[in-house]
Amino acid sequence: MVKKYDVHQIIIHVELFSSRNHSISPITQLLFTLRYYATGAFLMAIGDIIGVSKSSASKIVKKVSLALAKLSPRFIKMPQTEEEILKEKQAFYERARLPRIIGSIDCTHVKIQSPGGARAEMFRNRKGYFSINVQTVASTSLKIMDIVARWPGSAHDQTVFDNSAIKRRLHNREFGESILIADSGYANTLHVITPLIQPANDIQNVFNEAVTRTRSPVERQYGVWKRRFPILAVGIRVKLATALNIIVATAVLQNIAIEENEDEPVDDPEMNVNVNEECMVEATIEPNYVNARDFLLSEYIPQLLH
């Protein structure tokens, strides 16, 4: 999954976090952790492979996951230069001719064990299991350009977005006039466009179809991500802090795999990867807010019908 210069740099990075344990080499610890991500098996069962106890296996996964997560600023990033921004907007435009789109945003639930304590029930989502509500912004190539992995499963998608750095960056026009495309779990604003709940004419139907085609990368991203790292689908059975690092670590590895042109993992019918577990509640449109959707409906979409 990781090749060329990346595997060497990752091993060195892991080694910096592994100085206390000289009996197991950094490469062995890395491969051990990757196997854990790829199977989601119990740590005791994985530990038997290299002959370590469950507690030692837990420490290895904790250290390596933290080391990988710390690589996120390098591998998980939004377009930065004008050229990069224009390239991403052009790629989204080619999907359904919607302008100004820089990314597709959504949330997905990653199963975890109960974190325990007085706040445990906050992590139980609307479907009844414990989870982290993870927000990502997808590129057309399915790379994870932004990730928020800290909110409990009971948190609404809009709440996650309202408290995220990506919202502040959009409001500060860090990406110029760029906008994100989302489903109806998000509010329709100047910086995020969402589909119409009840389209009433041809223009609105064309718009909704264009939104569906343009925002599909984020849904595909979740499917590929969870098939590549089944632990995200079957559930993470470690302490909460480590679980959060595992989510970010696998996001880093997901982007490396895409950069290295790795084949997408095949569907496994025995593994239940439900990418539509957002437990969505429709967000309301901000009142008296000049929004991007109204602009596209009035000024742009009519041109597509002629």
C-alpha positions in Angstrom: 0.0 0.0 0.0 2.9 2.4 0.7 5.8 2.5 -1.7 8.9 4.3 -2.8 10.1 7.2 -0.6 7.0 7.1 1.6 7.6 3.7 3.2 11.2 4.7 4.2 10.1 8.0 5.7 7.2 6.4 7.5 9.5 3.8 9.1 11.8 6.5 10.3 8.8 8.5 11.6 7.6 5.4 13.4 11.0 4.7 14.8 11.0 8.1 16.5 8.0 7.0 18.5 9.4 3.5 19.2 12.6 4.1 21.1 11.3 2.5 24.3 10.9 -0.8 22.7 14.1 -2.2 21.1 12.9 -5.8 20.9 10.5 -5.2 18.0 11.8 -3.3 15.0 9.9 -0.3 13.7 9.1 -2.0 10.4 7.6 -5.0 12.3 5.5 -2.6 14.5 4.3 -0.8 11.3 3.4 -4.0 9.5 1.7 -5.3 12.7 -0.4 -2.1 12.9 -1.3 -2.2 9.2 -2.5 -5.8 9.6 -4.7 -4.6 12.5 -6.2 -1.9 10.3 -6.8 -4.4 7.5 -8.6 -7.0 9.6 -10.1 -5.3 12.6 -9.4 -8.5 14.6 -8.9 -8.6 18.3 -5.5 -7.3 19.4 -4.8 -10.6 21.2 -5.3 -12.6 18.0 -3.1 -10.2 16.0 -0.4 -10.2 18.8 -0.1 -14.0 18.4 1.4 -13.4 15.0 4.6 -11.8 16.3 4.4 -13.4 19.8 3.5 -10.4 21.9 0.9 -10.0 24.7 -2.4 -8.1 24.3 -0.9 -5.2 26.3 2.2 -5.0 24.1 0.0 -5.2 21.0 -2.1 -2.3 22.3 1.0 -0.2 23.0 2.3 -0.9 19.5 -0.9 0.1 17.8 -1.1 3.2 20.0 2.4 4.4 19.2 2.3 3.7 15.4 -1.2 5.2 15.0 0.0 8.4 16.7 3.1 8.5 14.5 1.0 8.1 11.4 -1.6 10.6 12.5 1.1 13.2 13.0 1.8 13.0 9.2 -1.6 14.4 8.5 -0.5 18.0 7.8 1.6 16.6 4.9 -0.9 14.2 3.3 -4.3 15.7 4.3 -4.6 19.2 2.9 -6.9 21.4 0.8 -5.6 22.9 -2.4 -3.4 25.8 -1.5 -2.1 27.6 -4.6 -4.3 29.3 -7.2 -3.2 26.6 -9.7 -4.2 23.8 -7.3 -7.6 25.4 -6.6 -8.3 26.0 -10.2 -7.4 22.4 -11.0 -9.7 21.0 -8.4 -12.6 23.3 -9.4 -12.1 22.2 -13.1 -12.2 18.5 -12.1 -15.5 19.0 -10.3 -16.9 21.1 -13.1 -16.3 18.3 -15.6 -18.6 16.0 -13.6 -21.9 18.0 -14.1 -20.9 21.5 -15.1 -21.4 23.1 -11.7 -18.9 25.9 -11.2 -16.8 27.0 -8.2 -16.9 23.6 -6.4 -13.7 22.8 -4.7 -14.7 19.7 -2.7 -17.5 17.4 -1.7 -18.3 17.3 2.1 -20.1 14.8 4.2 -19.9 12.8 7.5 -19.7 9.1 8.1 -19.9 7.1 11.3 -17.0 4.9 12.5 -18.0 2.3 15.0 -16.1 2.3 18.4 -16.5 0.5 21.6 -18.2 2.3 24.5 -15.7 4.8 25.9 -17.2 4.4 29.3 -17.7 7.2 31.9 -20.4 9.7 32.3 -20.2 10.9 28.7 -20.5 7.5 27.1 -24.0 7.9 25.8 -23.0 10.9 23.8 -21.2 8.5 21.5 -24.3 6.5 20.8 -25.7 7.6 17.5 -29.3 7.5 16.2 -28.9 4.0 15.0 -28.1 2.8 18.5 -24.4 2.0 18.3 -21.3 3.9 19.6 -19.5 5.9 17.0 -17.4 8.8 16.0 -19.1 11.2 13.5 -16.2 11.8 11.0 -16.4 14.7 8.6 -14.3 14.7 5.4 -13.9 16.8 2.3 -13.3 14.7 -0.8 -11.5 15.5 -4.0 -12.5 14.1 -7.4 -9.7 11.6 -7.0 -11.2 10.5 -3.6 -8.4 11.9 -1.6 -9.3 13.2 1.9 -8.5 16.9 1.7 -9.8 17.7 5.2 -10.9 15.6 8.1 -12.6 16.2 11.5 -12.4 13.1 13.7 -13.3 14.0 17.2 -17.1 14.4 17.5 -19.3 11.8 19.2 -21.9 9.8 17.2 -24.8 11.9 18.6 -23.4 15.1 17.0 -25.3 16.4 13.9 -23.4 16.9 10.7 -24.0 20.6 10.7 -22.7 20.9 14.2 -19.5 19.3 13.2 -19.1 21.7 10.3 -20.0 24.8 12.2 -17.2 24.1 14.6 -14.6 23.1 12.0 -11.6 24.9 10.6 -12.7 24.3 7.1 -15.8 26.5 7.6 -13.6 29.3 9.0 -11.3 29.0 6.0 -14.2 29.2 3.6 -15.6 32.3 5.3 -12.2 33.9 5.3 -12.1 33.2 1.5 -8.9 31.3 1.8 -10.0 29.5 -1.4 -11.4 32.6 -3.2 -15.0 32.1 -4.3 -14.9 28.4 -4.0 -17.7 26.4 -2.4 -18.3 22.9 -1.1 -21.1 20.7 -2.2 -23.1 18.7 0.4 -26.3 16.7 1.1 -29.3 18.1 2.9 -27.7 17.3 6.3 -26.0 20.7 5.9 -27.3 24.2 5.7 -27.5 25.9 2.3 -25.2 29.0 2.6 -22.9 31.2 0.7 -20.1 28.6 1.0 -22.0 25.3 0.9 -24.7 24.2 -1.7 -27.2 21.5 -1.0 -29.9 19.8 -3.1 -33.5 21.1 -3.1 -35.8 18.9 -0.9 -38.8 19.2 -3.3 -37.8 20.3 -6.8 -40.7 21.9 -8.6 -39.6 22.5 -12.2 -37.1 21.5 -14.8 -34.4 23.9 -13.6 -34.6 22.6 -10.1 -34.6 18.9 -11.3 -31.5 19.6 -13.4 -29.8 21.3 -10.5 -30.5 18.3 -8.1 -29.2 15.9 -10.7 -26.1 17.9 -11.1 -25.6 18.1 -7.3 -26.0 14.3 -7.0 -23.3 13.7 -9.7 -21.0 16.3 -8.4 -21.1 15.3 -4.7 -20.7 11.5 -5.3 -16.9 11.5 -4.7 -17.3 11.8 -1.0 -19.7 8.7 -0.9 -17.2 6.7 -3.0 -14.4 7.9 -0.8 -16.1 6.3 2.3 -16.6 3.1 0.5 -13.0 2.8 -0.7 -11.7 4.0 2.7 -13.7 1.4 4.7 -12.9 -1.5 2.3 -9.2 -0.7 2.4 -9.2 -0.5 6.2 -12.1 -2.8 7.4 -11.4 -1.8 11.0 -13.4 1.4 10.2 -16.4 -0.8 9.3 -16.3 -3.6 11.8 -15.4 -1.3 14.7 -12.4 0.0 16.6 -12.0 -1.8 20.0 -9.4 0.3 21.7 -9.4 3.4 24.0 -11.0 6.5 22.6 -7.8 8.5 22.1 -6.2 5.7 20.1 -9.4 5.2 18.1 -9.3 8.8 17.0 -5.6 8.5 16.0 -6.5 5.3 14.0 -9.1 7.2 12.0 -6.7 9.9 11.0 -3.8 7.4 10.5 -5.9 5.4 8.0 -6.9 8.7 6.2 -3.2 9.4 5.8 -2.6 6.0 4.4 -5.6 6.3 2.1 -4.1 9.4 0.5 -0.7 7.8 0.1 -2.4 4.8 -1.6 -4.1 7.2 -4.0 -0.9 9.1 -4.7 0.8 5.8 -5.5 -2.1 4.8 -7.8 -3.0 1.7 -5.8 -6.0 -0.2 -7.2 -9.2 0.3 -5.3 -10.1 -2.6 -2.9 -12.7 -5.0 -4.3 -16.1 -5.3 -2.6 -16.3 -8.0 0.0 -19.9 -9.3 0.3 -19.1 -10.7 3.8 -18.1 -7.3 5.1 -20.9 -4.9 5.8 -19.6 -1.5 4.6 -22.5 0.9 4.9 -21.3 4.3 3.7 -24.6 6.0 4.3 -24.6 5.9 8.1 -24.8 9.6 8.5 -28.0 9.4 10.6 -28.9 12.6 8.7 -31.3 15.2 10.0 -32.2 17.9 7.4 -30.5 21.2 8.2 -32.5 24.4 7.7 -31.5 27.2 5.4 -30.1 30.2 7.2 -32.8 32.9 7.1 -32.2 36.0 5.0 -28.9 34.5 3.8 -27.6 35.2 0.3 -26.6 31.6 -0.7 -24.7 30.0 -3.5 -27.6 27.7 -4.5 -30.0 30.5 -5.3 -27.3 32.1 -7.4 -26.7 28.9 -9.4 -30.5 28.3 -9.9 -31.1 31.8 -11.1 -28.0 32.6 -13.1 -26.3 29.4 -14.1 -28.6 26.4 -14.3 -31.0 27.9 -16.9 -28.1 28.2 -19.3 -27.7 24.4 -19.2 -31.3 24.0 -20.5 -30.6 26.0 -23.7 
